[in-house]
Amino acid sequence: MMTGKKTSKYYDGSRLLSMKDANGKEPEIYICTSNRTAGKTTWFNRHVVKRFFKKGEKFVIVHRYAYELPGCTEAFFKDVGPLFFPGSVMDEKPREKGAFRELYLDGQPCGYALALTKAVQVKRLSHLFNDAACMLFDEFQAEDNRYAPREVEALISLHTSIARGKGELVRRVPVYLVSNPVSIVNPYYVEMGVTGRLKPDAHFLRGDGWVLEQSVSEAAREAQRESQFMKAFADNRYVGHSAESVYLNDNTAFVETLSGSSRYICTLQHEGRDYGVREFPDEGLVYCSDSADETWPIKISVTTEDHKPNYVMLRRNDIMISTLRWYFEHGVFRFKDLRAKDCVLQAITYR
C-alpha cells in the first residue's frame, strides 16, 4: 500500500498545462525551458503520444528546416517508445513530394511532421491537417542563434493552416514550445513580450494567450556536476548553460543605464525598432538604447528585412561598423538592455 505520492526526478509539465493565461483564459501557447537532461522533451513527446492512444488526437511535430524531416520519427520516438510504449513502432511517409511527413504509430496515422521553411506549401495543403489537435516544437530556441527567415511568421502561418476546418473558422490548437534556455532575445520572446518581463528567478510567467515555465531540475544539475567530463570543463560557459539553466547567449555584463552629456553617433534599425548610439565623453563610453534621434542623418539598417527609405545597409557603412566593432572589442560599449545589445552584436558581426 502506497503512503504517499512518489516524486519524480524528471520534468513534469502537468502544472504548466493546467495554468490559465494573464486574462484567466485557457492559453494556446505553452512554453517550457529547463536545463539539459531534465526530461522535458521526453515528457512532451510522451504527452502527445498518450493523447493519440487515449483519444485519437493527432499531433504535429514542428521542425525548423525541411532537411530535418527525413528520419524525424526516429529522433522523436527512440527514447520515449521503449520507455512508455514498449512494442509500439513509429513510421513516417513523405507526402506531396517531400513537403511534409505523415506519421504512423503501429500502422495508424497519428500526425504530421512539418517544417517552418515549408510554410507556404503547407498553406496550400491546409485541408490535409484539420484533424491535428496540437503542435510540438522542440528546440524552438536555436543554440547558434540562427533562425529561419521570418521564423515567427512561419510558425503563425503553420498554426493558421492547421487550425482551420471542422466547421470552425479557427480551432483551438495548443502549441508546445520546448527548449533549453539560449537567449531571452530570441524572436519568440521578443514577439510575445516575454523579453522585457522574464526575470532569472521567475518560475512561471503568464501573458496574453501564453504561459511560460522556466525550471531547473536539481537531479539533472547534480548529475552533470558529478560528471567527470563536465568537471574537466567546469570553467566553460556552456557547462553553466547545460547544468544550471543559464541563458547561453545572454551575458548581462555592460547592461546599464547612462545619462548626462552625450554626442549622437548614429541610428541602428533592427527588427523594426530604432536604436540610438551615443558617445559619453566624460565617461569614455559609447551607449546604445531604444531612444533614437529621428532627425539624425546617419541611419543604418542592420538586416535586409529592416531596410526602408532613408536607411542605408551595413555594407555601405563599413567605416562606421568598424568603429562600433572597435568600441565593443575594447570594452567601452554599454547597453540599456539585452535587445539593444543584440542590435549592436548583429551589426558588428556582419560579414
Contacts in CASP RR format, 6 or more apart in sequence:
PFRMAT RR
TARGET T0000
AUTHOR 0000-0000-0000
METHOD contacts of the structure
MODEL  1
MMTGKKTSKYYDGSRLLSMKDANGKEPEIYICTSNRTAGKTTWFNRHVVK
RFFKKGEKFVIVHRYAYELPGCTEAFFKDVGPLFFPGSVMDEKPREKGAF
RELYLDGQPCGYALALTKAVQVKRLSHLFNDAACMLFDEFQAEDNRYAPR
EVEALISLHTSIARGKGELVRRVPVYLVSNPVSIVNPYYVEMGVTGRLKP
DAHFLRGDGWVLEQSVSEAAREAQRESQFMKAFADNRYVGHSAESVYLND
NTAFVETLSGSSRYICTLQHEGRDYGVREFPDEGLVYCSDSADETWPIKI
SVTTEDHKPNYVMLRRNDIMISTLRWYFEHGVFRFKDLRAKDCVLQAITY
R
9 217 0 8 1.000
9 218 0 8 1.000
9 219 0 8 1.000
9 220 0 8 1.000
10 38 0 8 1.000
10 39 0 8 1.000
10 42 0 8 1.000
10 43 0 8 1.000
10 217 0 8 1.000
10 219 0 8 1.000
11 32 0 8 1.000
11 34 0 8 1.000
11 38 0 8 1.000
11 39 0 8 1.000
11 40 0 8 1.000
11 42 0 8 1.000
11 43 0 8 1.000
11 215 0 8 1.000
11 217 0 8 1.000
12 43 0 8 1.000
13 32 0 8 1.000
13 40 0 8 1.000
13 43 0 8 1.000
13 44 0 8 1.000
13 47 0 8 1.000
13 213 0 8 1.000
15 213 0 8 1.000
16 30 0 8 1.000
16 32 0 8 1.000
16 204 0 8 1.000
16 211 0 8 1.000
16 213 0 8 1.000
17 30 0 8 1.000
17 47 0 8 1.000
19 27 0 8 1.000
19 204 0 8 1.000
19 206 0 8 1.000
19 211 0 8 1.000
20 26 0 8 1.000
20 27 0 8 1.000
20 206 0 8 1.000
20 211 0 8 1.000
21 27 0 8 1.000
21 206 0 8 1.000
21 207 0 8 1.000
21 208 0 8 1.000
21 209 0 8 1.000
21 210 0 8 1.000
21 211 0 8 1.000
22 206 0 8 1.000
22 207 0 8 1.000
22 208 0 8 1.000
22 209 0 8 1.000
23 207 0 8 1.000
23 208 0 8 1.000
23 209 0 8 1.000
25 209 0 8 1.000
26 172 0 8 1.000
27 174 0 8 1.000
27 206 0 8 1.000
27 207 0 8 1.000
27 209 0 8 1.000
27 210 0 8 1.000
27 211 0 8 1.000
28 172 0 8 1.000
28 173 0 8 1.000
28 174 0 8 1.000
28 175 0 8 1.000
28 209 0 8 1.000
28 210 0 8 1.000
29 174 0 8 1.000
29 175 0 8 1.000
29 177 0 8 1.000
29 192 0 8 1.000
29 209 0 8 1.000
29 210 0 8 1.000
29 211 0 8 1.000
30 174 0 8 1.000
30 175 0 8 1.000
30 176 0 8 1.000
30 177 0 8 1.000
30 210 0 8 1.000
30 211 0 8 1.000
31 177 0 8 1.000
31 188 0 8 1.000
31 194 0 8 1.000
31 210 0 8 1.000
31 211 0 8 1.000
31 212 0 8 1.000
31 213 0 8 1.000
32 40 0 8 1.000
32 44 0 8 1.000
32 176 0 8 1.000
32 177 0 8 1.000
32 178 0 8 1.000
32 179 0 8 1.000
32 212 0 8 1.000
32 213 0 8 1.000
32 215 0 8 1.000
33 40 0 8 1.000
33 141 0 8 1.000
33 178 0 8 1.000
33 179 0 8 1.000
33 180 0 8 1.000
33 181 0 8 1.000
33 212 0 8 1.000
33 213 0 8 1.000
33 214 0 8 1.000
33 215 0 8 1.000
33 245 0 8 1.000
34 40 0 8 1.000
34 180 0 8 1.000
34 181 0 8 1.000
34 214 0 8 1.000
34 215 0 8 1.000
34 216 0 8 1.000
34 217 0 8 1.000
34 220 0 8 1.000
34 245 0 8 1.000
35 180 0 8 1.000
35 181 0 8 1.000
35 216 0 8 1.000
35 217 0 8 1.000
35 220 0 8 1.000
35 221 0 8 1.000
35 224 0 8 1.000
35 242 0 8 1.000
35 243 0 8 1.000
35 244 0 8 1.000
35 245 0 8 1.000
36 180 0 8 1.000
36 220 0 8 1.000
36 224 0 8 1.000
36 242 0 8 1.000
36 243 0 8 1.000
37 217 0 8 1.000
37 220 0 8 1.000
37 223 0 8 1.000
37 224 0 8 1.000
37 242 0 8 1.000
38 215 0 8 1.000
38 216 0 8 1.000
38 217 0 8 1.000
38 219 0 8 1.000
38 220 0 8 1.000
39 217 0 8 1.000
39 220 0 8 1.000
40 178 0 8 1.000
41 138 0 8 1.000
41 178 0 8 1.000
42 79 0 8 1.000
42 80 0 8 1.000
42 83 0 8 1.000
44 136 0 8 1.000
44 138 0 8 1.000
44 176 0 8 1.000
44 178 0 8 1.000
45 76 0 8 1.000
45 77 0 8 1.000
45 79 0 8 1.000
45 80 0 8 1.000
45 136 0 8 1.000
45 138 0 8 1.000
46 80 0 8 1.000
46 83 0 8 1.000
46 84 0 8 1.000
47 176 0 8 1.000
48 57 0 8 1.000
48 59 0 8 1.000
48 134 0 8 1.000
48 136 0 8 1.000
48 176 0 8 1.000
49 59 0 8 1.000
49 77 0 8 1.000
49 80 0 8 1.000
49 81 0 8 1.000
49 84 0 8 1.000
49 85 0 8 1.000
49 105 0 8 1.000
49 110 0 8 1.000
50 84 0 8 1.000
51 57 0 8 1.000
51 59 0 8 1.000
51 133 0 8 1.000
51 134 0 8 1.000
52 58 0 8 1.000
52 59 0 8 1.000
52 105 0 8 1.000
52 110 0 8 1.000
52 111 0 8 1.000
53 85 0 8 1.000
53 105 0 8 1.000
57 133 0 8 1.000
57 134 0 8 1.000
58 109 0 8 1.000
58 110 0 8 1.000
58 111 0 8 1.000
58 112 0 8 1.000
58 131 0 8 1.000
58 132 0 8 1.000
58 133 0 8 1.000
59 110 0 8 1.000
59 111 0 8 1.000
59 132 0 8 1.000
59 133 0 8 1.000
59 134 0 8 1.000
59 135 0 8 1.000
59 136 0 8 1.000
60 111 0 8 1.000
60 112 0 8 1.000
60 113 0 8 1.000
60 114 0 8 1.000
60 129 0 8 1.000
60 132 0 8 1.000
60 134 0 8 1.000
60 135 0 8 1.000
60 136 0 8 1.000
60 158 0 8 1.000
60 162 0 8 1.000
61 72 0 8 1.000
61 76 0 8 1.000
61 103 0 8 1.000
61 111 0 8 1.000
61 112 0 8 1.000
61 113 0 8 1.000
61 114 0 8 1.000
61 136 0 8 1.000
61 138 0 8 1.000
62 114 0 8 1.000
62 115 0 8 1.000
62 116 0 8 1.000
62 135 0 8 1.000
62 136 0 8 1.000
62 137 0 8 1.000
62 155 0 8 1.000
62 158 0 8 1.000
63 69 0 8 1.000
63 72 0 8 1.000
63 113 0 8 1.000
63 114 0 8 1.000
63 115 0 8 1.000
63 116 0 8 1.000
64 115 0 8 1.000
64 116 0 8 1.000
64 117 0 8 1.000
64 139 0 8 1.000
64 142 0 8 1.000
64 147 0 8 1.000
64 148 0 8 1.000
64 151 0 8 1.000
65 115 0 8 1.000
65 116 0 8 1.000
65 117 0 8 1.000
65 148 0 8 1.000
66 98 0 8 1.000
66 115 0 8 1.000
66 117 0 8 1.000
66 118 0 8 1.000
68 115 0 8 1.000
69 94 0 8 1.000
69 98 0 8 1.000
69 100 0 8 1.000
69 101 0 8 1.000
69 113 0 8 1.000
69 115 0 8 1.000
70 94 0 8 1.000
70 101 0 8 1.000
71 92 0 8 1.000
72 92 0 8 1.000
72 101 0 8 1.000
72 113 0 8 1.000
73 90 0 8 1.000
73 91 0 8 1.000
73 92 0 8 1.000
73 101 0 8 1.000
73 103 0 8 1.000
73 113 0 8 1.000
76 90 0 8 1.000
77 90 0 8 1.000
81 87 0 8 1.000
81 88 0 8 1.000
81 90 0 8 1.000
88 105 0 8 1.000
88 106 0 8 1.000
89 105 0 8 1.000
89 106 0 8 1.000
89 107 0 8 1.000
90 103 0 8 1.000
90 104 0 8 1.000
90 105 0 8 1.000
90 110 0 8 1.000
91 103 0 8 1.000
91 104 0 8 1.000
91 107 0 8 1.000
92 101 0 8 1.000
92 102 0 8 1.000
92 103 0 8 1.000
92 104 0 8 1.000
92 113 0 8 1.000
93 101 0 8 1.000
93 102 0 8 1.000
93 104 0 8 1.000
94 100 0 8 1.000
94 101 0 8 1.000
95 101 0 8 1.000
95 102 0 8 1.000
95 128 0 8 1.000
96 121 0 8 1.000
96 125 0 8 1.000
99 118 0 8 1.000
99 121 0 8 1.000
99 122 0 8 1.000
99 125 0 8 1.000
100 112 0 8 1.000
100 113 0 8 1.000
100 114 0 8 1.000
100 115 0 8 1.000
100 118 0 8 1.000
100 121 0 8 1.000
100 122 0 8 1.000
100 125 0 8 1.000
101 112 0 8 1.000
101 113 0 8 1.000
102 109 0 8 1.000
102 111 0 8 1.000
102 112 0 8 1.000
103 109 0 8 1.000
103 110 0 8 1.000
103 111 0 8 1.000
103 112 0 8 1.000
103 113 0 8 1.000
104 110 0 8 1.000
111 132 0 8 1.000
112 128 0 8 1.000
112 129 0 8 1.000
112 132 0 8 1.000
114 122 0 8 1.000
114 129 0 8 1.000
114 158 0 8 1.000
116 148 0 8 1.000
116 151 0 8 1.000
116 154 0 8 1.000
116 155 0 8 1.000
116 158 0 8 1.000
117 148 0 8 1.000
117 149 0 8 1.000
117 154 0 8 1.000
119 153 0 8 1.000
119 154 0 8 1.000
119 155 0 8 1.000
119 157 0 8 1.000
119 158 0 8 1.000
119 161 0 8 1.000
120 157 0 8 1.000
122 129 0 8 1.000
122 157 0 8 1.000
122 158 0 8 1.000
122 161 0 8 1.000
123 157 0 8 1.000
123 160 0 8 1.000
123 161 0 8 1.000
125 161 0 8 1.000
126 160 0 8 1.000
126 161 0 8 1.000
126 162 0 8 1.000
126 164 0 8 1.000
127 165 0 8 1.000
129 161 0 8 1.000
129 162 0 8 1.000
130 162 0 8 1.000
130 164 0 8 1.000
130 165 0 8 1.000
130 166 0 8 1.000
130 171 0 8 1.000
131 166 0 8 1.000
132 162 0 8 1.000
132 173 0 8 1.000
133 173 0 8 1.000
133 174 0 8 1.000
134 173 0 8 1.000
134 174 0 8 1.000
134 175 0 8 1.000
134 176 0 8 1.000
135 158 0 8 1.000
135 159 0 8 1.000
135 162 0 8 1.000
135 173 0 8 1.000
135 174 0 8 1.000
135 175 0 8 1.000
135 176 0 8 1.000
136 175 0 8 1.000
136 176 0 8 1.000
136 178 0 8 1.000
137 155 0 8 1.000
137 175 0 8 1.000
137 176 0 8 1.000
137 177 0 8 1.000
137 178 0 8 1.000
138 178 0 8 1.000
138 179 0 8 1.000
139 178 0 8 1.000
139 179 0 8 1.000
139 180 0 8 1.000
140 177 0 8 1.000
140 178 0 8 1.000
140 179 0 8 1.000
140 186 0 8 1.000
140 188 0 8 1.000
141 179 0 8 1.000
141 180 0 8 1.000
141 181 0 8 1.000
141 182 0 8 1.000
141 183 0 8 1.000
141 186 0 8 1.000
141 188 0 8 1.000
142 182 0 8 1.000
142 186 0 8 1.000
143 180 0 8 1.000
143 182 0 8 1.000
143 248 0 8 1.000
145 182 0 8 1.000
145 183 0 8 1.000
145 186 0 8 1.000
145 249 0 8 1.000
147 186 0 8 1.000
147 187 0 8 1.000
148 154 0 8 1.000
150 305 0 8 1.000
151 187 0 8 1.000
152 187 0 8 1.000
152 188 0 8 1.000
152 191 0 8 1.000
155 175 0 8 1.000
155 188 0 8 1.000
159 173 0 8 1.000
159 175 0 8 1.000
160 170 0 8 1.000
162 173 0 8 1.000
163 170 0 8 1.000
163 171 0 8 1.000
163 172 0 8 1.000
163 173 0 8 1.000
164 170 0 8 1.000
164 171 0 8 1.000
165 171 0 8 1.000
177 188 0 8 1.000
180 241 0 8 1.000
180 242 0 8 1.000
180 245 0 8 1.000
180 248 0 8 1.000
181 214 0 8 1.000
181 241 0 8 1.000
181 245 0 8 1.000
181 246 0 8 1.000
181 247 0 8 1.000
181 248 0 8 1.000
182 241 0 8 1.000
182 247 0 8 1.000
182 248 0 8 1.000
182 249 0 8 1.000
183 189 0 8 1.000
183 247 0 8 1.000
183 248 0 8 1.000
183 249 0 8 1.000
183 250 0 8 1.000
183 342 0 8 1.000
184 194 0 8 1.000
184 195 0 8 1.000
184 196 0 8 1.000
184 198 0 8 1.000
184 247 0 8 1.000
184 250 0 8 1.000
184 338 0 8 1.000
185 195 0 8 1.000
185 250 0 8 1.000
185 338 0 8 1.000
185 339 0 8 1.000
185 342 0 8 1.000
187 271 0 8 1.000
188 194 0 8 1.000
189 195 0 8 1.000
189 198 0 8 1.000
190 271 0 8 1.000
190 339 0 8 1.000
192 207 0 8 1.000
192 210 0 8 1.000
194 205 0 8 1.000
194 212 0 8 1.000
195 338 0 8 1.000
195 339 0 8 1.000
196 337 0 8 1.000
197 205 0 8 1.000
198 205 0 8 1.000
198 212 0 8 1.000
198 214 0 8 1.000
202 214 0 8 1.000
203 213 0 8 1.000
203 214 0 8 1.000
203 215 0 8 1.000
204 211 0 8 1.000
204 212 0 8 1.000
204 213 0 8 1.000
205 211 0 8 1.000
205 212 0 8 1.000
205 213 0 8 1.000
205 214 0 8 1.000
206 212 0 8 1.000
214 245 0 8 1.000
215 245 0 8 1.000
216 244 0 8 1.000
216 245 0 8 1.000
220 243 0 8 1.000
221 243 0 8 1.000
221 244 0 8 1.000
221 245 0 8 1.000
224 230 0 8 1.000
224 239 0 8 1.000
224 242 0 8 1.000
224 243 0 8 1.000
225 231 0 8 1.000
225 243 0 8 1.000
230 239 0 8 1.000
230 242 0 8 1.000
230 243 0 8 1.000
233 239 0 8 1.000
237 246 0 8 1.000
237 248 0 8 1.000
238 248 0 8 1.000
240 246 0 8 1.000
241 247 0 8 1.000
241 248 0 8 1.000
250 338 0 8 1.000
252 338 0 8 1.000
254 331 0 8 1.000
254 333 0 8 1.000
254 334 0 8 1.000
254 335 0 8 1.000
254 341 0 8 1.000
255 334 0 8 1.000
255 335 0 8 1.000
255 336 0 8 1.000
255 337 0 8 1.000
255 338 0 8 1.000
255 341 0 8 1.000
256 334 0 8 1.000
256 335 0 8 1.000
257 336 0 8 1.000
258 280 0 8 1.000
258 283 0 8 1.000
258 285 0 8 1.000
258 287 0 8 1.000
258 334 0 8 1.000
260 280 0 8 1.000
260 282 0 8 1.000
261 280 0 8 1.000
261 281 0 8 1.000
261 282 0 8 1.000
262 278 0 8 1.000
262 279 0 8 1.000
262 280 0 8 1.000
262 281 0 8 1.000
262 287 0 8 1.000
263 278 0 8 1.000
263 279 0 8 1.000
263 281 0 8 1.000
264 276 0 8 1.000
264 277 0 8 1.000
264 278 0 8 1.000
264 293 0 8 1.000
264 296 0 8 1.000
265 276 0 8 1.000
265 277 0 8 1.000
265 278 0 8 1.000
265 279 0 8 1.000
265 286 0 8 1.000
265 298 0 8 1.000
266 276 0 8 1.000
266 277 0 8 1.000
266 296 0 8 1.000
266 298 0 8 1.000
266 299 0 8 1.000
266 300 0 8 1.000
266 320 0 8 1.000
267 274 0 8 1.000
267 275 0 8 1.000
267 276 0 8 1.000
267 277 0 8 1.000
267 292 0 8 1.000
267 293 0 8 1.000
267 294 0 8 1.000
267 296 0 8 1.000
267 298 0 8 1.000
267 299 0 8 1.000
267 300 0 8 1.000
268 274 0 8 1.000
268 275 0 8 1.000
268 276 0 8 1.000
268 277 0 8 1.000
268 288 0 8 1.000
268 300 0 8 1.000
268 302 0 8 1.000
268 343 0 8 1.000
268 344 0 8 1.000
268 347 0 8 1.000
269 275 0 8 1.000
269 299 0 8 1.000
269 300 0 8 1.000
269 301 0 8 1.000
269 302 0 8 1.000
269 306 0 8 1.000
269 307 0 8 1.000
269 308 0 8 1.000
269 311 0 8 1.000
270 302 0 8 1.000
270 303 0 8 1.000
270 306 0 8 1.000
270 342 0 8 1.000
270 343 0 8 1.000
270 346 0 8 1.000
270 347 0 8 1.000
271 303 0 8 1.000
271 305 0 8 1.000
271 306 0 8 1.000
271 343 0 8 1.000
272 306 0 8 1.000
273 290 0 8 1.000
273 339 0 8 1.000
273 343 0 8 1.000
274 290 0 8 1.000
274 292 0 8 1.000
274 294 0 8 1.000
274 299 0 8 1.000
275 288 0 8 1.000
275 289 0 8 1.000
275 290 0 8 1.000
275 292 0 8 1.000
275 340 0 8 1.000
275 343 0 8 1.000
275 344 0 8 1.000
276 288 0 8 1.000
276 289 0 8 1.000
276 290 0 8 1.000
276 291 0 8 1.000
276 292 0 8 1.000
276 293 0 8 1.000
277 286 0 8 1.000
277 287 0 8 1.000
277 288 0 8 1.000
277 324 0 8 1.000
277 344 0 8 1.000
278 286 0 8 1.000
278 287 0 8 1.000
278 288 0 8 1.000
278 289 0 8 1.000
279 285 0 8 1.000
279 286 0 8 1.000
279 287 0 8 1.000
280 286 0 8 1.000
280 287 0 8 1.000
284 332 0 8 1.000
285 332 0 8 1.000
285 333 0 8 1.000
285 334 0 8 1.000
286 324 0 8 1.000
286 327 0 8 1.000
286 332 0 8 1.000
286 333 0 8 1.000
286 334 0 8 1.000
287 333 0 8 1.000
287 334 0 8 1.000
287 335 0 8 1.000
287 336 0 8 1.000
288 333 0 8 1.000
288 334 0 8 1.000
288 335 0 8 1.000
288 336 0 8 1.000
288 340 0 8 1.000
288 341 0 8 1.000
288 343 0 8 1.000
288 344 0 8 1.000
289 335 0 8 1.000
289 336 0 8 1.000
289 337 0 8 1.000
289 340 0 8 1.000
290 336 0 8 1.000
290 337 0 8 1.000
290 339 0 8 1.000
290 340 0 8 1.000
291 336 0 8 1.000
298 317 0 8 1.000
298 320 0 8 1.000
299 310 0 8 1.000
299 311 0 8 1.000
299 312 0 8 1.000
300 311 0 8 1.000
300 312 0 8 1.000
300 313 0 8 1.000
300 314 0 8 1.000
300 317 0 8 1.000
300 320 0 8 1.000
300 321 0 8 1.000
300 347 0 8 1.000
301 307 0 8 1.000
301 308 0 8 1.000
301 311 0 8 1.000
301 312 0 8 1.000
301 313 0 8 1.000
301 314 0 8 1.000
302 314 0 8 1.000
302 343 0 8 1.000
302 346 0 8 1.000
302 347 0 8 1.000
302 350 0 8 1.000
303 346 0 8 1.000
304 313 0 8 1.000
307 313 0 8 1.000
314 321 0 8 1.000
314 347 0 8 1.000
314 350 0 8 1.000
315 350 0 8 1.000
321 347 0 8 1.000
321 348 0 8 1.000
321 350 0 8 1.000
324 333 0 8 1.000
324 344 0 8 1.000
324 347 0 8 1.000
324 348 0 8 1.000
325 348 0 8 1.000
327 333 0 8 1.000
328 344 0 8 1.000
328 345 0 8 1.000
328 348 0 8 1.000
333 344 0 8 1.000
335 341 0 8 1.000
335 344 0 8 1.000
END
